[in-house]
């Protein structure tokens, strides 16, 4: 029998499960300072006043990452008020090639040290063909104009993902008046 209040159990699990922090809907998106494809520093101040989609993806120009990025590109033109930001461990040069090759119309940020991914708990052990390695867990965050996470998609399958996210973003915009 557990005599601790449920809230205490949730906090304990949140901070200590798997020895990593996990962000949840209702949390402020953590502070960050990352470079974009032009080498400019971008901080979480870009979230102020804008509904924002931040999606983490493993690697530029790979099939799933390309499809996800192109889907966001295509859907973002229909909702110009929603800000899209992609983040991966790739460097600025790789991001710029990716942007140019696929005519991406939004910012890509470089988390080359995986600091933000680690802080969010999405830099995880993965396995391919029996080999274990560390990598990004494909994850998307929908953030309101106050920097509060409204929804999180973990272990994303690319398929209809971008459409689902953009539909949710329109709902957040409508309810917040941003």
HELIX and SHEET records of a PDB file:
HELIX    1   1 UNK A    6  UNK A   16  1                                  11    
HELIX    2   2 UNK A   17  UNK A   19  5                                   3    
HELIX    3   3 UNK A   44  UNK A   47  5                                   4    
HELIX    4   4 UNK A   63  UNK A   76  1                                  14    
HELIX    5   5 UNK A   92  UNK A  102  1                                  11    
HELIX    6   6 UNK A  115  UNK A  120  1                                   6    
HELIX    7   7 UNK A  161  UNK A  176  1                                  16    
SHEET    1   A 7 UNK A  41  UNK A  43  0                                        
SHEET    2   A 7 UNK A  33  UNK A  36 -1                                        
SHEET    3   A 7 UNK A 107  UNK A 110 -1                                        
SHEET    4   A 7 UNK A  83  UNK A  88  1                                        
SHEET    5   A 7 UNK A  52  UNK A  56  1                                        
SHEET    6   A 7 UNK A 139  UNK A 143 -1                                        
SHEET    7   A 7 UNK A 149  UNK A 153 -1                                        
SHEET    1   B 2 UNK A 123  UNK A 128  0                                        
SHEET    2   B 2 UNK A 131  UNK A 136 -1                                        
END                                                                             
